Amino acid sequence: MSSRDRTSLDVRTEPLDIAHPGPAVWLVGAHGGAGVSTLARYWDFAGDARHHWPCGTAWDTESPYVVVVCRETTEGLASAHDLILEHRDRGLHTALLGLVTVANTAGDAPKDVRQRRSIVAGAVHENWSIGWHRFLGSAARDSLPTWRAIDGVPIQTKGAIEVPADVITAGVGIITAIQHRLPELHSA
């Protein structure tokens, strides 16, 4: 059995200096190549946390909501699990909404990866899966379309580059999770 270093992130001491309004949710990558920048491009309401936990103490200027993102690999899921436990154990001032896993290959993941995903997903309130999309390997990030939650679920048209349905489904789930947590934000 190999040992590995636990994944850990620093907490920003100040909010990111970004245009307001900022993202409604921060995507925290469990490792490089998790898919954070692609998802942040697809979802207009999400931002890349840049390998840090948001400060969590400036809710008037920076969203406290975070989602951990990882690839569906043994190492990716282990890193995501580390971050989920770190969020709980450190008592961070952010609200962890859940986990997004991004398929690593086409087809079903190996059984051990599916089992690990089930265990890691059980450590959060919500979890969403993004499947394998072959065209992403060659697509320029700035050529990807953006989905705005306010636009609802778009009608897909043949031949056009569209936001994949599973990305929209996960986006709807995240927006719903934020809406469910808003009363907690106002009471804090």
C-alpha positions as CSV (number, residue, x, y, z in Angstrom):
1,M,0.0,0.0,0.0
2,S,1.4,3.4,-1.0
3,S,1.4,6.3,1.3
4,R,0.5,9.8,0.0
5,D,0.5,13.2,1.3
6,R,-2.9,14.5,2.4
7,T,-4.4,17.2,0.2
8,S,-4.7,20.5,2.1
9,L,-5.4,24.1,1.0
10,D,-4.7,27.4,2.5
11,V,-7.5,29.8,3.4
12,R,-7.4,33.2,1.7
13,T,-7.2,35.9,4.4
14,E,-8.9,38.5,2.1
15,P,-11.6,38.1,-0.5
16,L,-10.4,37.9,-4.1
17,D,-10.3,41.3,-5.8
18,I,-12.9,40.6,-8.5
19,A,-15.7,42.5,-10.3
20,H,-18.9,42.6,-8.3
21,P,-21.1,40.8,-8.2
22,G,-18.7,37.9,-7.8
23,P,-19.5,34.2,-8.3
24,A,-22.4,32.7,-6.3
25,V,-20.2,29.6,-5.7
26,W,-16.5,28.8,-5.6
27,L,-15.2,25.7,-7.3
28,V,-12.4,24.2,-5.2
29,G,-10.2,21.8,-7.2
30,A,-9.1,18.8,-5.3
31,H,-6.1,18.5,-7.7
32,G,-4.8,19.9,-10.9
33,G,-6.8,18.9,-13.9
34,A,-10.0,18.4,-11.9
35,G,-12.0,20.4,-14.4
36,V,-12.6,23.6,-12.4
37,S,-11.6,26.1,-15.1
38,T,-13.9,24.3,-17.6
39,L,-16.8,24.3,-15.2
40,A,-16.2,27.9,-14.3
41,R,-16.4,28.7,-18.0
42,Y,-19.6,26.7,-18.4
43,W,-21.4,28.1,-15.4
44,D,-21.6,31.9,-15.2
45,F,-22.5,31.7,-11.5
46,A,-19.3,29.8,-10.5
47,G,-15.7,31.0,-10.0
48,D,-12.4,29.2,-9.7
49,A,-11.2,29.4,-6.1
50,R,-7.6,29.2,-7.3
51,H,-6.4,26.4,-5.1
52,H,-7.5,28.2,-1.9
53,W,-10.5,28.1,0.4
54,P,-12.4,31.4,0.2
55,C,-11.8,33.6,3.3
56,G,-15.4,33.0,4.5
57,T,-15.4,36.1,6.7
58,A,-16.5,38.7,4.1
59,W,-20.0,37.3,3.1
60,D,-21.0,40.8,2.0
61,T,-18.4,40.8,-0.7
62,E,-17.5,37.2,-1.4
63,S,-19.8,34.1,-1.5
64,P,-19.3,31.6,1.3
65,Y,-20.5,28.7,-0.9
66,V,-18.0,26.1,-2.1
67,V,-18.1,22.9,-4.1
68,V,-15.2,20.5,-4.3
69,V,-14.4,19.3,-7.8
70,C,-12.3,16.2,-8.7
71,R,-11.7,13.6,-11.4
72,E,-13.2,10.2,-11.0
73,T,-9.9,8.5,-10.2
74,T,-8.7,6.8,-7.1
75,E,-6.3,9.7,-6.4
76,G,-8.7,12.4,-7.4
77,L,-11.4,11.0,-5.1
78,A,-8.9,10.6,-2.2
79,S,-7.8,14.2,-2.6
80,A,-11.5,15.3,-2.7
81,H,-12.1,13.3,0.5
82,D,-9.2,15.0,2.2
83,L,-10.6,18.4,1.4
84,I,-14.1,17.5,2.5
85,L,-12.7,16.3,5.9
86,E,-10.4,19.3,6.1
87,H,-13.4,21.6,5.6
88,R,-15.2,19.9,8.5
89,D,-12.3,19.5,10.8
90,R,-10.9,23.1,10.4
91,G,-14.3,24.7,11.0
92,L,-13.9,26.9,8.0
93,H,-16.3,29.9,7.6
94,T,-17.6,28.7,4.3
95,A,-20.6,26.5,3.4
96,L,-19.6,23.3,1.6
97,L,-22.5,22.5,-0.7
98,G,-21.2,19.3,-2.2
99,L,-18.9,17.4,-4.6
100,V,-18.7,17.4,-8.4
101,T,-16.9,14.5,-9.9
102,V,-15.8,14.6,-13.6
103,A,-15.4,11.4,-15.5
104,N,-11.8,10.5,-16.4
105,T,-12.5,8.3,-19.4
106,A,-15.4,7.3,-21.6
107,G,-17.6,4.5,-20.2
108,D,-18.0,3.3,-16.7
109,A,-15.3,3.8,-14.1
110,P,-13.7,0.7,-12.7
111,K,-15.5,-0.9,-9.8
112,D,-13.1,0.3,-7.1
113,V,-13.4,3.9,-8.4
114,R,-17.2,3.7,-8.3
115,Q,-17.1,2.3,-4.8
116,R,-14.7,5.1,-3.6
117,R,-16.9,7.7,-5.3
118,S,-19.9,6.4,-3.3
119,I,-17.9,6.6,0.0
120,V,-16.7,10.2,-0.8
121,A,-20.1,11.4,-2.0
122,G,-21.5,10.1,1.3
123,A,-19.4,12.6,3.2
124,V,-21.3,15.6,1.6
125,H,-24.9,16.7,1.4
126,E,-25.0,16.8,-2.4
127,N,-23.0,15.3,-5.2
128,W,-23.1,15.7,-9.0
129,S,-21.5,13.7,-11.8
130,I,-20.2,15.1,-15.1
131,G,-19.6,12.5,-17.7
132,W,-16.9,12.1,-20.3
133,H,-17.1,14.6,-23.2
134,R,-14.5,13.8,-25.9
135,F,-14.6,17.2,-27.5
136,L,-13.3,18.9,-24.4
137,G,-9.8,17.5,-24.9
138,S,-9.4,19.6,-28.0
139,A,-11.7,22.6,-27.3
140,A,-10.2,26.0,-26.5
141,R,-11.7,27.0,-23.1
142,D,-12.7,30.4,-24.4
143,S,-14.7,28.8,-27.2
144,L,-16.9,26.9,-24.8
145,P,-20.5,28.2,-24.3
146,T,-21.7,29.6,-21.0
147,W,-24.9,28.6,-19.2
148,R,-26.7,31.2,-17.1
149,A,-29.1,29.8,-14.6
150,I,-31.5,32.6,-15.2
151,D,-31.9,31.4,-18.8
152,G,-33.4,28.0,-17.6
153,V,-32.6,24.8,-19.4
154,P,-31.8,25.5,-23.1
155,I,-33.2,23.7,-26.0
156,Q,-30.3,21.7,-27.6
157,T,-29.8,22.3,-31.3
158,K,-28.0,19.7,-33.5
159,G,-24.5,20.7,-34.7
160,A,-24.0,23.7,-32.3
161,I,-21.6,23.5,-29.5
162,E,-23.9,23.4,-26.5
163,V,-23.4,23.1,-22.8
164,P,-23.7,19.3,-22.1
165,A,-26.9,18.3,-20.4
166,D,-25.1,16.8,-17.4
167,V,-23.3,20.0,-16.8
168,I,-26.6,21.9,-16.8
169,T,-28.2,19.3,-14.5
170,A,-25.3,19.7,-12.1
171,G,-25.5,23.5,-12.4
172,V,-29.2,23.4,-11.6
173,G,-28.4,21.2,-8.5
174,I,-25.8,23.6,-7.3
175,I,-28.1,26.6,-7.7
176,T,-30.8,24.7,-5.8
177,A,-28.4,23.9,-3.0
178,I,-27.5,27.5,-2.7
179,Q,-31.2,28.5,-2.6
180,H,-31.7,26.0,0.2
181,R,-28.8,27.4,2.2
182,L,-29.7,31.1,1.8
183,P,-31.7,31.2,5.1
184,E,-28.6,30.1,6.9
185,L,-26.6,32.9,5.3
186,H,-29.1,35.5,6.5
187,S,-29.3,34.1,10.0
188,A,-25.5,34.3,10.3
